[in-house]
Amino acid sequence: MRFLIPGLLLMLAPAFAQTKVGVVNFQRALLETAEIKKASAELEAKYKPRQAELEKIRKEIEDLQQKLQSLAGKLTPQAESEMNFQLQRKQRDYQRLSEDLQSDVDEERNEILTRAGQRMREIINKLAEEKGLDVIIDVANTLYFKPALDLTQEATAAYDKAYPVK
């Protein structure tokens, strides 16, 4: 039995080897890249005219609602019906345009984030190799870590260096 214990300890030694760990706030690292900041500004500028159109229709809807309330009982049934029809049409237009805008923005944003997310994973893998780390954990799934283990800013800087914004 005495000979069995040292042999067992030799076999378990690799299991006790110190694991090198890094932590990254993946979402923050990604959102702070120059590429994502630029893409966000471009998305906002691209869809600003459609957002302005929605705001204009929303204002028209409010105006029609106020007009209907202030003129309640003073309009002919035909005029009231016509105003209600205009209001419903504007509300339908607003709903349709709003859904189309949201769909377009979501689709484009998802394409950007998917591409950038794949690139960030590559960057994080390279950081792990360069630093000799065994594992990198996302901060979202970590209860505690020493700040010295945080590689978030390094990941963002490495991303910006690997994928510079034009």
TORMARMI-246700 format. One record per residue: residue in three letters; x, y, z of N, C-alpha, C, CB in turn. Coordinates in steps of 0.001 Angstrom, whole numbers, padded with zeros to 6 digits, always signed. Atoms other than C-alpha are relative to their C-alpha. Glycine has a CB too. Layout:
ALAXYZXYZXYZXYZ/...
This chain:
MET+000813-001185+000000+000000+000000+000000+000863+001257+000000-000929-000007+001192/ARG-000879-001159-000050+002883+002386+000741+000518+000351-001387+001168-000257+000949/PHE-000516-000253+001338+004101+002022-002856-001101+000539-000921+000603-001282-000586/LEU+001139-000423+000818+000663+002681-004274-000247+001507+000126-001263-000776+000406/ILE+000289-001419-000229+000261+006166-002751+000959+000909-000771+000076+000317+001494/PRO-000856-000872+000796+003417+007777-004287-000301-000107-001492+001459-000330+000255/GLY+000330+000171+001412+002489+006321-007685-001281+000729-000360-000132-001477-000340/LEU+001272-000691+000218-001019+007680-007359+000219+001512-000016-001026-000385+001094/LEU-000297-001433-000025+000345+011128-006461+000686+000445-001279+000870+000342+001201/LEU-000662-000346+001252+002578+011120-009542-001006+000072-001148+001101-001019-000321/MET+001014-000007+001061-000421+010328-011736-000918+001220+000126-000834-001296+000047/LEU+000903-001127-000221-002501+013120-010157+000700+001351-000111-000645-000121+001358/ALA-000747-001258+000042+000255+015765-010356-000461+000934-001111+001465-000286-000167/PRO+000473-000931+001042-000881+017139-013745-001357+000618+000330-000089-000721-001337/ALA+001309-000538-000352-004397+017607-012349+000132+001160+000976-000884-001094+000599/PHE-000207-001069-000964-002967+019845-009617+000828+001144-000566+000665-000546+001230/ALA-000785-001078+000607-000910+021944-012027-000853+001269-000028+000477-000388-001445/GLN+000719-001264-000064-001856+025601-011818-000532+000377-001376+000905+001109+000546/THR+000651-000415+001228-004321+026674-014488+000077+001515-000091-001474-000495-000056/LYS-000072-001445+000207-003792+030126-015949-001313+000465-000615+001213+000385-000910/VAL+001338-000451+000366-007044+032036-016281+000013+001492-000325-001000-000293+001134/GLY+000243-001402+000321-008099+035314-017880-001497+000243-000002+000628+000386-001371/VAL+001417-000364-000015-011400+037164-017692-000202+001141-000990-000476+000409+001443/VAL+000337-001042+000962-013020+039287-020404-001481+000326+000117+000355-000436-001445/ASN+001385-000435+000144-016191+041321-020460-000216+000087-001510-000295+001402+000750/PHE+000092+000129+001457-016951+040172-024003-000861+001101-000600-000567-001368-000379/GLN+000916-001008+000546-019870+042521-024551+000645+001384+000020-001321+000018+000797/ARG-000630-001319-000092-018004+045605-023315+001185+000109-000957+000458+000275+001440/ALA-001160-000015+000898-014844+044663-025228-000456+000225-001435+000801-001321+000110/LEU+000511-000108+001361-016879+044344-028408-000609+001378-000261-001039-001089-000259/LEU+000691-001272+000206-019013+047464-027953+000934+001202+000050-001079+000165+001032/GLU-000944-001114-000082-015971+049624-027215+000995+000023-001156+000750-000062+001304/THR-000913-000030+001145-014185+048763-030453-000349+001178-000901-000063-001332-000797/ALA+000207-001116+000936-013736+051553-032978-000967-000418-001109+001355+000468-000611/GLU+000873+000480+001072-015495+049404-035588-001469+000064+000406+000372-001433-000384/ILE+001390-000005-000459-018662+049026-033523-000482+001435+000238-000145-000836+001292/LYS+000389-001404-000205-018683+052697-032532-000307+000674-001332+001116+000772+000738/LYS+000216-000588+001326-018375+053696-036190-001276-000559-000627+001213-000271-000921/ALA+001191+000630+000577-021024+051191-037304-001264+000522+000675+000079-001534+000135/SER+001155-000525-000731-023384+052463-034601-000358+001402-000483+000284+000017+001512/ALA+000243-001362+000494-022976+056067-035743-000549-000034-001425+001301+000836+000049/GLU+000476+000118+001375-023476+055017-039367-001448-000490-000042+000901-000950-000795/LEU+001388+000486-000063-026643+053080-038483-000945+001120+000399-000123-001170+000992/GLU+000842-001097-000464-028027+056051-036617-000227+001016-001113+000632+000681+001219/ALA+000121-000965+001094-027307+058382-039535-000838-000559-001151+001387+000396-000509/LYS+000713+000628+001113-028656+055927-042099-001515-000019+000243+000515-001430-000216/TYR+001423+000163-000292-031992+055468-040340-000649+001248+000605-000188-001159+000937/LYS+000533-001234-000576-032411+059018-039027-001161+000570-000826+001112+001040+000116/PRO+001146-000522+000774-034633+060129-041967-001288-000805+000220+000341+000003-001488/ARG+001194+000828-000230-036991+057195-041417-000537+000229+001408+000322-001501-000214/GLN+000421-000299-001369-037048+057929-037682-000717+001353+000030+001222+000003+000968/ALA+000637-001319+000068-037900+061558-038479-001391-000104-000628+000876+000984-000807/GLU+001309+000221+000627-040734+060406-040750-000983-000601+001003+000135-000924-001230/LEU+000852+000593-001035-042098+058264-037920-000433+001058+001018+000740-001152+000713/GLU+000311-001052-000966-041926+061216-035540-001042+000964-000579+001284+000768+000398/LYS+000958-000892+000669-043802+063373-038076-001404-000626+000011+000454+000293-001465/ILE+001301+000685+000016-046582+060768-038383-000574-000077+001413+000136-001424-000603/ARG+000465+000048-001384-046764+060389-034590-000617+001335+000407+001159-000361+000945/LYS+000507-001338-000307-047250+064144-034277-001344+000234-000700+001027+001081-000426/GLU+001264-000140+000734-049968+064069-036959-001114-000788+000690+000164-000478-001462/ILE+000983+000822-000724-051732+061291-035035-000468+000740+001252+000607-001387+000381/GLU+000356-000758-001205-051617+063354-031821-000897+001191-000356+001277+000490+000727/ASP+000792-001162+000417-052950+066407-033666-001420-000411-000382+000676+000712-001181/LEU+001331+000493+000383-055829+064419-035193-000812-000417+001232+000128-001191-000974/GLN+000710+000414-001217-056695+062930-031792-000492+001214+000791+000914-000871+000886/GLN+000394-001222-000711-056735+066372-030165-001144+000713-000720+001204+000947+000141/LYS+001037-000667+000801-058816+067793-033004-001335-000719+000165+000403+000046-001496/LEU+001230+000782-000184-061338+064961-032692-000607+000257+001380+000285-001507-000182/GLN+000496-000237-001358-061616+065536-028939-000576+001409+000139+001125-000210+001024/SER+000461-001386-000153-061961+069291-029204-001255+000293-000818+001104+000961-000407/LEU+001173-000228+000850-064568+069063-031952-001105-001031+000231+000412-000020-001459/ALA+001008+001034-000287-066546+066212-030388-001382+000634+000137+000364-000778+001292/GLY+001371-000500-000034-070259+066804-030968-000242+001192-000900-000362+000363+001387/LYS+000137-001174+000859-069597+069755-033289+000111-000359-001473+001049+001034+000356/LEU-000184+000433+001387-068856+067739-036437-001209-000777-000493+001261-000857-000132/THR+001039+000835+000585-071267+066154-038808+000474-001446+000104-000303+000407-001494/PRO-000413+001406-000071-071291+062350-038619+000963-000377-001133-001230-000908-000045/GLN-000880+000301+001136-069672+062232-042063+001408+000567+000234-000596+000574-001309/ALA-001302-000624-000261-066863+064659-041062+000735-000751+001114-000176+001494+000383/GLU-000607+000756-001091-066253+062755-037830+000495-001362-000495-001007-000183+001152/SER-000386+001291+000577-066162+059485-039735+001254+000143-000853-001149-000581-000841/GLU-001171-000256+000855-063685+060952-042218+001255+000214+000847-000247+001234-000901/MET-001149-000246-000876-061405+062170-039415+000449-001297+000692-000351+001077+001056/ASN-000338+001292-000618-061570+058763-037690+000706-000904-001003-001272-000697+000541/PHE-000635+000795+001050-060695+057112-040982+001445+000464-000218-000806+000101-001320/GLN-001354-000550+000152-057676+059450-041397+000886-000421+001175-000049+001547-000106/LEU-000752+000375-001197-056610+058706-037844+000403-001480-000061-000836+000279+001274/GLN-000302+001437+000093-056824+054941-038351+001046-000280-001069-001274-000796-000303/ARG-000973+000180+001074-054923+055176-041625+001404+000429+000456-000426+000803-001246/LYS-001292-000485-000513-052152+057227-039974+000571-000980+001038-000161+001416+000630/GLN-000463+000956-001007-051983+054763-037074+000529-001281-000656-001141-000337+000978/ARG-000468+001191+000746-051673+051828-039513+001337+000284-000672-001048-000432-001065/ASP-001254-000392+000650-048972+053671-041467+001138+000061+001009-000156+001359-000701/TYR-001010-000122-001042-047124+054458-038274+000461-001392+000462-000554+000815+001194/GLN-000310+001362-000463-047308+050837-037087+000847-000744-001028-001297-000784+000281/ARG-000719+000702+001065-046137+049442-040436+001417+000555-000163-000769+000111-001329/LEU-001320-000620+000158-043285+051940-040829+000899-000280+001201-000143+001510-000198/SER-000770+000269-001216-042209+051426-037229+000531-001432+000009-000864+000248+001245/GLU-000422+001404+000041-042103+047636-037612+001058-000229-001070-001202-000912-000254/ASP-000993+000137+001079-040237+047888-040929+001347+000581+000419-000496+000697-001282/LEU-001238-000638-000455-037686+050273-039436+000695-000876+001034-000288+001397+000590/GLN-000596+000832-001054-037157+048094-036372+000601-001277-000582-001053-000354+001066/SER-000489+001225+000639-036762+044998-038527+001307+000255-000755-001062-000562-000959/ASP-001204-000332+000770-034223+046669-040813+001192+000292+000907-000267+001203-000902/VAL-001073-000342-000936-032201+048074-037917+000502-001261+000701-000490+001041+001041/ASP-000389+001232-000692-032238+044747-036051+000817-000917-000906-001241-000739+000505/GLU-000704+000876+000937-031152+042812-039129+001427+000498-000250-000770-000089-001330/GLU-001327-000556+000273-028270+045148-039908+000889-000052+001238-000119+001442-000497/ARG-000766+000032-001247-027181+045389-036264+000481-001435+000288-000862+000537+001185/ASN-000379+001396-000246-027197+041591-035930+001114-000461-000926-001207-000909-000165/GLU-001072+000351+000935-025055+041193-039055+001334+000580+000468-000333+000507-001420/ILE-001216-000675-000473-022533+043699-037693+000544-000693+001249-000285+001493+000299/LEU-000436+000620-001253-022448+042127-034229+000473-001435-000192-001126+000029+001010/THR-000436+001371+000260-022160+038587-035587+001410-000012-000577-000973-000705-000960/ARG-001329-000067+000621-019188+039476-037779+001052+000449+001017-000015+000962-001209/ALA-000951-000523-000983-017496+041515-035051+000194-000989+001151-000484+001358+000544/GLY-000107+000996-001065-018238+038827-032449+000940-001132-000380-001370-000561+000336/GLN-000911+001042+000474-016472+036204-034551+001441+000504+000013-000393-000458-001419/ARG-001346-000585-000005-013506+038515-034964+000535+000127+001428-000011+001383-000688/MET-000436-000171-001394-013405+039234-031219+000396-001353+000594-001125+000657+000854/ARG-000378+001335-000493-013357+035490-030472+001400-000372-000492-001031-001067-000462/GLU-001335+000260+000538-010329+035180-032760+001055+000786+000774+000059+000360-001496/ILE-000924-000854-000749-008632+038067-030948+000217-000568+001402-000537+001453+000081/ILE-000112+000556-001354-009366+036530-027543+000809-001302-000023-001409-000251+000604/ASN-000798+001231+000128-007958+033188-028717+001479+000340-000144-000474-000838-001214/LYS-001397-000418+000171-004767+034954-029826+000575+000528+001305+000112+001072-001093/LEU-000457-000506-001301-004531+036777-026491+000311-001153+000948-001063+000928+000624/ALA-000218+001155-000871-004857+033476-024657+001308-000693-000357-001175-000991-000105/GLU-001231+000654+000442-002074+031946-026739+001224+000843+000360-000043-000254-001515/GLU-001117-000895-000293+000209+034986-026353+000340+000032+001489-000321+001402-000482/LYS-000206-000096-001438-000265+035064-022578+000152-001366+000664-001146+000746+000631/GLY-000130+001348-000556-000087+031290-022152-001142-000361+000934+001307-000129+000736/LEU+001160+000278-000850-003579+031141-020659-000653-001319-000413-001026+001157-000081/ASP+000694+001255+000262-005468+027882-020348-001474+000233-000302+000146-000942+001187/VAL+001422-000273+000177-008903+029448-020254-000252+001497+000183-000855-000833+001001/ILE+000485-001370-000190-010592+032833-020660-001502-000105+000222+000347+000937-001241/ILE+001401+000084-000408-013952+033273-018962-000656+001360-000201-000128-000463+001482/ASP+000749-001247+000146-016614+035866-019768-000427+000471+001388-001243-000189-000937/VAL+000322-000575-001305-017209+038179-016809-001475-000219+000351+000330+001501+000015/ALA+001428+000188-000259-020976+037653-017190-000260-001297+000760-000783+000000-001316/ASN+000186+001287-000665-020535+034107-015876+000957-000181+001171+000186-001131-000992/THR-001010+000075-001051-017976+034928-013187-000489+000735+001239+001341+000589-000485/LEU+000435-000619-001241-018823+035616-009576+001082+000876+000618-000423-001062+000984/TYR-001108-000769-000558-015389+036857-008557+001244-000235-000836+000254-000381+001479/PHE-001317+000122+000625-012032+037546-010158+000831+001196+000419-000106-000093-001557/LYS-000911-001091-000320-008993+039642-009416+000085+000914-001222+001419-000539+000412/PRO-000064-000937+001126-008867+042798-011542+001204-000215-000915+000026+001403+000521/ALA-001188+000241+000825-005411+041796-012760-000265-001037-001090+001162-000459+000876/LEU+000338+001022+000995-007051+038932-014676-000841+000555-001151-000744-001141+000666/ASP+000907-000589+000995-009302+041289-016684+000763+000410-001261-000732+001222+000595/LEU-000647-000260+001290-008264+041370-020340-000895+000797-000951+000395-001315-000655/THR+000984-000681+000847-011203+043420-021622+000627+001113-000828-001120+000569+000854/GLN-000589-001119+000745-009249+046550-022551+001052-000492-000987+000624+001019+000965/GLU-000993+000561+000922-006453+044482-024075-000687-000610-001222+000865-001064+000714/ALA+000735+000611+001112-009009+042594-026171-000509+001082-000957-001184-000851+000529/THR+000492-001095+000834-010546+045852-027421+001146+000631-000788-000703+001065+000865/ALA-001157-000598+000679-007126+047329-028209+000543-000929-001088+001112+000323+001019/ALA-000487+000965+000992-006028+044147-030001-000950-000075-001192+000164-001395+000636/TYR+001001+000012+001070-009266+044149-032008+000190+001219-000892-001437-000026+000584/ASP-000168-001237+000778-008806+047776-033049+001278-000032-000821+000011+001220+000927/LYS-001260+000102+000729-005243+047013-034073-000137-000982-001176+001136-000449+000950/ALA+000160+001015+001056-006224+043914-036072-000999+000424-001064-000440-001321+000605/TYR+001045-000428+000936-009290+045532-037670-000179+001508+000086-001342-000723+000295/PRO+000094-001461-000103-008605+049268-037971-001179+000543-000820+001316+000653-000472/VAL+001120-000646+000688-011493+051504-038962+000561+000893-001088-000888+000819+000991/LYS-000450-000813+001141-011122+053146-042342-000695+001325-000020-000240-000722-001315/
